[in-house]
Amino acid sequence: MKLQPLKNIRVWRFGLYYFLVFGCFVAFSQWLVPYFVNVYYAPLVTAGILAALFSFPSGVIRAVGGWMSDKWGARKVMYWVLGSSVIISLMLSIPKMEVYSAGQGIMATQSGTVTAVSEDFITVNDKVYRLQAKTSGFEQLEDQLLVFPTKETWQESVVIVGQQVQKKELLAKGVTRIYFQANMWIFAVLVILLGSIWGIGKAAVYKHIPDYFPEEVGVVGGMVGVLGGLGGFFCPIIFGYLLNWTGLWTSAWMFMFVISFICLFWMHRTIMQQVQLPFDLESKISGLLRADGGRLLSPLITWSDQFSVGIKEIDLQHKHMMQLINAIDECVQTGGNFEKILPIFNELEEYTRSHFANEEAMLEKNQCSEFEAHKRSHQQLLQELTDWRKKAASSSSDRLVELMAVLKVWFPGHILNADKKHAEFFH
């Protein structure tokens, strides 16, 4: 059925990514004009220009996002996009504000009678306590460019002349005033940067689709586009309600932070689950291996100690990949066509990418001298896997049996030639 892919949770995950990088982008292209006018009292022309500067680069840079996804992989690009979106949205969530808080006060060091009180000092008996005076305030700072919050502190008397005070009694309260300017030009630069990053993310999201749904690119791409379009429709409504409830224009950016964090967490959690060995793998593989009235077919590849690199985590991942190759072979041996083996192959391809990324992180962290060579071998293996998919897609069932010979030597050869050589760096 053509709409069958819509039952896959991955489609909805991609849709949420696109809701953020496209739908929220469209929403802010409308929302930024009233934002600049109300928050920064900017002239309408200035607000329109800044909003246009947010929109224009994002559309142009989408082509760059496609190139980056081809070069480094859509998953790495999405990590960068979502991580940047979390950080920048959090920065934009802080409103222009003045905060008053209790500061460091002055307490009496001895009991006595207050004999004098002024803006500069308090006298108790013969003891003089100097007060920190209040400055002229932040008004003169309004026209300056302030990146970080600015602090002002002073002390105010809480006693009067003739009052009896005890030791450690408060004579003057401390007041701290914190001012955050949220400068309009810094805000504009961050907003334009975030719009450009979302433009890169648009291309990266669509790069995922043919990798995971090669036969349903149209329906999946259409569904992802619909979810993104809904973001452009619903987000301004959500922004309006948030502004009404909180009274803060930055509540829209708080919402962006939450959406960005959910996307990043969901993606990372999914990838980490792929790296781990599934608990039900043995039962799944056993079911695939049995055919012809219960006859157990021989696996294409059998694990042995010669493949072990001595690291449990890596060995478990290698075993899982070999079992997936065996599952593909058993489907082929029982007359399965490419459509039947495709879900298992997609799992193999996705798991391989995660496994290779895990290995590369270990090698780089432990400063393997042949890291680049090992990484190139990974890229070559992934390319061979892609080539295998293309050949298998247009092959008959009989031809698939011959193609399985490629997978039989594809991954075990890498373990013996490269992984075991660099086993000391896998920790």
C-alpha positions as CSV (number, residue, x, y, z in Angstrom):
1,M,0.0,0.0,0.0
2,K,1.4,3.4,-1.0
3,L,0.6,5.0,2.4
4,Q,2.2,2.2,4.4
5,P,5.4,4.2,5.3
6,L,3.2,6.7,7.2
7,K,2.9,4.0,9.9
8,N,6.7,4.3,10.5
9,I,7.5,6.5,13.4
10,R,10.6,7.6,11.6
11,V,8.4,9.6,9.2
12,W,6.9,11.5,12.0
13,R,10.3,12.1,13.5
14,F,11.5,13.6,10.2
15,G,8.3,15.6,10.2
16,L,9.1,17.1,13.6
17,Y,12.5,18.1,12.3
18,Y,10.9,19.9,9.4
19,F,8.3,21.4,11.6
20,L,11.2,23.2,13.3
21,V,13.6,24.1,10.5
22,F,10.8,25.0,8.0
23,G,7.6,25.6,9.8
24,C,9.1,27.7,12.6
25,F,11.2,29.6,10.1
26,V,8.1,30.6,8.1
27,A,6.4,31.6,11.4
28,F,9.2,33.9,12.5
29,S,9.4,35.5,9.0
30,Q,6.0,36.9,9.9
31,W,6.5,37.3,13.7
32,L,9.8,39.2,13.6
33,V,8.3,42.5,12.3
34,P,6.0,43.0,15.3
35,Y,8.7,41.6,17.6
36,F,11.2,44.3,16.6
37,V,8.6,47.1,16.8
38,N,7.2,46.1,20.2
39,V,10.4,45.0,22.0
40,Y,12.9,47.4,20.5
41,Y,10.6,50.2,19.3
42,A,12.2,49.9,15.9
43,P,10.7,51.9,13.0
44,L,8.6,49.7,10.8
45,V,11.0,50.0,7.9
46,T,13.9,48.8,10.0
47,A,11.9,46.0,11.4
48,G,10.9,44.9,7.8
49,I,14.6,45.0,6.7
50,L,15.8,42.9,9.6
51,A,13.0,40.4,9.1
52,A,13.9,40.2,5.4
53,L,17.6,39.6,6.4
54,F,16.3,36.6,8.4
55,S,14.4,35.1,5.5
56,F,16.6,35.6,2.5
57,P,19.9,33.8,3.7
58,S,17.9,30.8,4.8
59,G,16.5,30.2,1.4
60,V,19.8,30.7,-0.4
61,I,21.9,28.6,2.0
62,R,19.6,25.6,1.6
63,A,21.8,24.5,-1.4
64,V,24.8,24.7,0.9
65,G,23.0,22.4,3.3
66,G,22.5,19.9,0.6
67,W,26.2,19.9,-0.3
68,M,27.1,19.5,3.4
69,S,24.7,16.6,3.8
70,D,26.3,14.9,0.8
71,K,29.8,15.5,2.1
72,W,29.5,14.8,5.8
73,G,26.2,12.9,6.0
74,A,22.7,14.2,6.9
75,R,22.9,12.8,10.4
76,K,26.1,14.8,11.3
77,V,24.6,17.9,9.8
78,M,21.3,17.5,11.8
79,Y,23.3,17.1,15.0
80,W,25.0,20.4,14.3
81,V,21.7,22.1,13.2
82,L,19.7,20.9,16.2
83,G,22.5,21.5,18.7
84,S,23.0,25.1,17.4
85,S,19.2,25.6,17.5
86,V,19.1,24.6,21.2
87,I,21.9,27.0,22.1
88,I,20.8,30.0,20.1
89,S,17.2,29.6,21.1
90,L,18.2,29.5,24.8
91,M,20.2,32.7,24.3
92,L,17.3,34.5,22.6
93,S,15.0,33.4,25.4
94,I,16.5,35.8,27.9
95,P,14.4,39.0,27.8
96,K,15.4,42.6,28.2
97,M,15.1,43.1,32.0
98,E,16.0,44.8,35.2
99,V,16.2,42.6,38.3
100,Y,16.3,43.8,41.9
101,S,17.6,41.5,44.6
102,A,18.9,41.6,48.2
103,G,22.6,42.3,48.3
104,Q,25.3,42.4,50.9
105,G,24.1,44.5,53.9
106,I,25.9,45.9,57.0
107,M,25.4,44.4,60.5
108,A,26.4,46.0,63.7
109,T,29.6,44.6,65.2
110,Q,28.6,45.7,68.7
111,S,25.6,46.9,70.6
112,G,24.9,50.6,71.0
113,T,22.9,53.6,70.0
114,V,22.6,55.0,66.5
115,T,24.0,58.6,66.8
116,A,24.1,59.6,63.1
117,V,22.6,58.4,59.7
118,S,23.4,59.7,56.3
119,E,23.6,58.4,52.7
120,D,27.3,57.7,53.2
121,F,27.7,56.4,56.7
122,I,26.0,55.2,59.9
123,T,27.4,55.9,63.4
124,V,26.7,53.6,66.3
125,N,28.3,55.1,69.5
126,D,31.7,56.0,68.2
127,K,31.8,53.3,65.4
128,V,31.4,54.5,61.8
129,Y,30.0,52.2,59.2
130,R,30.6,53.3,55.6
131,L,27.7,52.8,53.1
132,Q,28.2,51.9,49.4
133,A,26.4,54.7,47.6
134,K,24.0,54.3,44.7
135,T,25.3,55.4,41.3
136,S,23.4,57.3,38.7
137,G,21.8,54.1,37.4
138,F,21.7,52.4,34.0
139,E,20.0,55.1,32.0
140,Q,23.3,56.4,30.6
141,L,24.1,52.8,29.4
142,E,21.0,52.6,27.1
143,D,22.9,53.9,24.1
144,Q,25.9,51.7,24.6
145,L,26.4,48.1,23.3
146,L,26.2,45.8,26.2
147,V,26.7,42.1,25.5
148,F,26.5,40.7,29.1
149,P,24.3,41.7,32.1
150,T,25.5,44.7,34.1
151,K,25.4,44.8,37.9
152,E,25.0,47.7,40.3
153,T,25.0,47.4,44.1
154,W,24.4,49.9,46.9
155,Q,23.3,50.0,50.6
156,E,20.4,51.8,52.3
157,S,20.0,52.5,56.0
158,V,17.3,50.7,57.9
159,V,17.9,52.4,61.2
160,I,17.2,55.9,62.6
161,V,19.0,58.2,65.0
162,G,18.5,57.3,68.6
163,Q,17.6,53.7,67.8
164,Q,19.1,51.0,70.1
165,V,20.7,48.2,68.1
166,Q,22.1,44.8,69.2
167,K,25.3,43.1,68.0
168,K,24.8,41.6,64.5
169,E,21.6,43.6,63.9
170,L,21.1,44.9,60.4
171,L,22.0,48.5,60.0
172,A,21.8,48.9,56.2
173,K,20.3,46.6,53.6
174,G,22.1,45.7,50.5
175,V,20.4,46.1,47.1
176,T,21.6,44.5,43.8
177,R,20.2,45.6,40.5
178,I,21.0,43.6,37.4
179,Y,20.3,45.0,34.0
180,F,20.3,43.0,30.7
181,Q,20.1,45.1,27.6
182,A,19.3,42.4,25.1
183,N,20.8,44.6,22.4
184,M,18.8,44.8,19.2
185,W,21.8,44.3,16.9
186,I,23.2,41.3,18.8
187,F,19.6,39.9,18.8
188,A,19.3,40.5,15.0
189,V,22.7,38.8,14.3
190,L,21.7,35.7,16.3
191,V,18.3,35.6,14.6
192,I,19.8,35.8,11.1
193,L,22.4,33.1,12.1
194,L,19.6,30.8,13.4
195,G,17.6,31.3,10.2
196,S,20.6,30.3,8.1
197,I,21.2,27.2,10.3
198,W,17.6,26.2,9.8
199,G,18.0,26.6,6.1
200,I,20.8,24.1,6.2
201,G,18.6,21.8,8.2
202,K,15.8,21.9,5.6
203,A,18.2,20.2,3.1
204,A,19.5,17.7,5.7
205,V,16.0,16.5,6.6
206,Y,15.2,15.7,3.0
207,K,18.5,14.0,2.5
208,H,17.4,11.3,5.0
209,I,14.3,10.4,3.0
210,P,15.8,8.5,0.0
211,D,18.2,6.7,2.4
212,Y,15.4,5.2,4.5
213,F,12.5,5.2,2.1
214,P,14.0,4.7,-1.4
215,E,10.8,3.4,-2.9
216,E,8.4,5.9,-1.2
217,V,10.3,9.2,-1.6
218,G,7.2,11.0,-2.9
219,V,4.7,10.0,-0.2
220,V,7.2,10.4,2.7
221,G,8.6,13.7,1.3
222,G,5.0,14.9,0.9
223,M,4.1,14.0,4.5
224,V,7.2,15.6,5.9
225,G,6.5,18.8,3.9
226,V,2.9,18.8,5.2
227,L,4.1,18.7,8.8
228,G,6.5,21.5,8.1
229,G,3.8,23.6,6.6
230,L,1.6,23.0,9.7
231,G,4.4,24.6,11.7
232,G,4.1,27.8,9.7
233,F,0.4,27.9,10.3
234,F,0.2,26.9,14.0
235,C,3.3,28.6,15.4
236,P,2.1,32.2,15.1
237,I,-1.0,31.1,17.0
238,I,1.0,29.4,19.6
239,F,3.3,32.5,19.9
240,G,0.3,34.7,20.4
241,Y,-1.1,32.6,23.2
242,L,2.3,32.4,24.9
243,L,2.7,36.1,24.7
244,N,-0.8,36.5,26.3
245,W,-0.1,34.1,29.1
246,T,3.5,35.1,30.0
247,G,3.6,38.8,28.9
248,L,7.0,38.0,27.4
249,W,7.8,38.3,23.7
250,T,10.8,35.9,24.3
251,S,8.3,33.2,25.1
252,A,8.4,32.3,21.4
253,W,12.1,31.6,21.7
254,M,11.4,29.5,24.8
255,F,9.1,27.4,22.7
256,M,11.8,27.1,20.0
257,F,14.2,25.9,22.7
258,V,11.8,23.2,23.8
259,I,11.1,22.0,20.2
260,S,14.8,22.0,19.4
261,F,15.7,20.1,22.5
262,I,12.9,17.5,21.8
263,C,14.2,17.0,18.3
264,L,17.8,16.6,19.4
265,F,17.0,14.3,22.3
266,W,14.7,12.1,20.1
267,M,17.4,11.8,17.3
268,H,20.2,11.0,19.7
269,R,18.1,8.5,21.6
270,T,17.2,6.7,18.4
271,I,20.8,6.6,17.3
272,M,21.9,5.2,20.6
273,Q,19.3,2.5,20.5
274,Q,20.6,1.5,17.1
275,V,24.1,1.1,18.4
276,Q,22.9,-1.3,21.2
277,L,22.2,-4.9,20.5
278,P,18.4,-5.5,20.5
279,F,17.2,-7.9,23.2
280,D,14.9,-9.7,20.8
281,L,17.5,-10.2,18.1
282,E,18.0,-13.9,18.6
283,S,14.3,-14.7,18.3
284,K,14.0,-12.5,15.2
285,I,16.9,-14.1,13.5
286,S,15.8,-17.6,14.4
287,G,12.4,-16.9,12.8
288,L,14.0,-15.7,9.6
289,L,16.5,-18.7,9.5
290,R,13.7,-21.3,9.7
291,A,12.0,-22.3,6.4
292,D,10.8,-25.4,4.5
293,G,8.9,-27.0,7.3
294,G,11.2,-26.2,10.1
295,R,14.5,-27.0,8.4
296,L,17.3,-24.7,9.8
297,L,19.3,-23.1,7.0
298,S,23.0,-22.6,7.5
299,P,24.1,-19.0,8.2
300,L,26.1,-17.1,5.6
301,I,28.6,-15.9,8.2
302,T,29.4,-17.6,11.5
303,W,31.0,-15.7,14.3
304,S,34.2,-17.0,15.8
305,D,37.0,-15.8,18.0
306,Q,39.1,-14.7,15.0
307,F,36.7,-11.8,14.6
308,S,36.9,-10.6,18.2
309,V,38.7,-7.3,18.8
310,G,38.7,-7.9,22.6
311,I,36.3,-5.1,23.3
312,K,32.8,-6.4,24.3
313,E,30.9,-3.3,23.0
314,I,32.5,-3.6,19.6
315,D,32.2,-7.4,19.4
316,L,28.4,-7.1,20.1
317,Q,28.0,-4.6,17.4
318,H,29.9,-6.7,14.9
319,K,27.8,-9.8,15.8
320,H,24.7,-7.8,15.3
321,M,25.8,-6.7,11.8
322,M,26.7,-10.3,10.9
323,Q,23.4,-11.5,12.0
324,L,21.6,-8.9,9.9
325,I,23.6,-10.1,6.9
326,N,22.6,-13.7,7.7
327,A,19.0,-12.5,7.9
328,I,19.2,-11.0,4.4
329,D,20.8,-14.2,3.1
330,E,18.1,-16.4,4.6
331,C,15.4,-14.3,3.0
332,V,17.2,-14.6,-0.4
333,Q,17.6,-18.4,0.1
334,T,13.9,-18.8,0.7
335,G,13.0,-17.0,-2.5
336,G,12.6,-13.5,-1.1
337,N,12.9,-10.6,-3.6
338,F,14.5,-7.2,-3.0
339,E,11.3,-5.7,-1.5
340,K,11.3,-8.4,1.2
341,I,14.9,-7.9,2.2
342,L,14.8,-4.1,2.0
343,P,13.6,-3.5,5.7
344,I,16.5,-5.7,7.0
345,F,19.0,-4.1,4.6
346,N,17.8,-0.6,5.7
347,E,18.5,-1.7,9.3
348,L,21.9,-3.0,8.4
349,E,22.8,0.3,6.6
350,E,21.6,2.5,9.4
351,Y,23.2,0.3,12.1
352,T,26.5,0.3,10.1
353,R,26.6,4.1,10.0
354,S,26.1,4.3,13.7
355,H,28.7,1.6,14.4
356,F,31.3,3.3,12.2
357,A,30.6,6.7,13.8
358,N,31.1,5.0,17.2
359,E,34.4,3.5,16.1
360,E,35.7,6.7,14.6
361,A,34.9,8.6,17.8
362,M,37.0,6.1,19.8
363,L,39.9,6.2,17.3
364,E,39.9,10.0,17.3
365,K,39.6,10.3,21.0
366,N,42.5,7.8,21.6
367,Q,44.6,9.5,18.9
368,C,45.0,6.6,16.5
369,S,47.8,7.4,14.1
370,E,46.0,5.8,11.2
371,F,42.6,7.4,12.0
372,E,42.2,9.0,8.6
373,A,43.0,5.7,6.8
374,H,40.5,3.8,8.9
375,K,37.8,6.5,8.4
376,R,38.4,6.3,4.6
377,S,37.9,2.5,4.8
378,H,34.6,3.1,6.5
379,Q,33.5,5.5,3.7
380,Q,34.5,2.9,1.1
381,L,32.5,0.2,2.9
382,L,29.5,2.4,3.0
383,Q,29.8,3.2,-0.7
384,E,30.0,-0.5,-1.4
385,L,26.9,-1.1,0.6
386,T,25.1,1.6,-1.4
387,D,26.3,0.0,-4.7
388,W,25.0,-3.3,-3.4
389,R,21.6,-1.8,-2.8
390,K,21.5,-0.4,-6.3
391,K,22.4,-3.7,-7.9
392,A,20.1,-5.7,-5.7
393,A,17.1,-3.4,-6.5
394,S,17.2,-4.3,-10.2
395,S,18.2,-8.0,-9.8
396,S,16.1,-11.2,-9.9
397,S,15.8,-13.6,-7.0
398,D,18.4,-15.8,-8.6
399,R,20.8,-12.9,-9.1
400,L,20.4,-11.9,-5.4
401,V,21.9,-15.3,-4.4
402,E,25.1,-14.3,-6.3
403,L,25.2,-10.9,-4.8
404,M,25.2,-12.3,-1.3
405,A,28.8,-13.3,-1.9
406,V,29.7,-9.6,-1.8
407,L,28.2,-9.2,1.7
408,K,29.9,-12.4,2.8
409,V,33.3,-10.8,2.5
410,W,32.2,-7.2,2.8
411,F,32.2,-6.7,6.6
412,P,34.3,-9.6,7.9
413,G,37.2,-8.5,5.8
414,H,37.1,-5.1,7.4
415,I,37.2,-6.6,10.9
416,L,40.2,-8.8,10.1
417,N,42.2,-6.1,8.1
418,A,41.4,-2.9,10.0
419,D,39.5,-3.3,13.2
420,K,41.8,-5.9,14.7
421,K,44.8,-3.9,13.7
422,H,43.5,-0.9,15.7
423,A,41.8,-2.8,18.5
424,E,43.9,-1.1,21.2
425,F,42.2,2.2,20.4
426,F,38.7,0.9,20.9
427,H,38.1,1.8,24.5
